[in-house]
Amino acid sequence: MKLSNGFQQKYYALLAIISYAASFIFLTLALKQLPAGIANAIWAGASTLLVAVAGIYIFNEKLNWLQILSMLLIMVELIGLNFQKV
């Protein structure tokens, strides 16, 4: 969305819309197998990490040690939720 410049760049705006639609489609598919709370936690955590990593690589954003630690904790949470017996 940042690259769409307020939806002025049509290519990036379309890419953002497609990405959001795919995100909701995959969440809906996950809800067939997982409880809503677990699926939402995984969806939120994974999307947070993916957006942060994209920001690092695409926009050269820098993270401080607390942000890196927080992202590592999100990764631990995601691993824990995926190994949890449902």
Helices and strands as residue ranges (DSSP letters): G 2-4, H 10-30, H 36-59, H 65-83
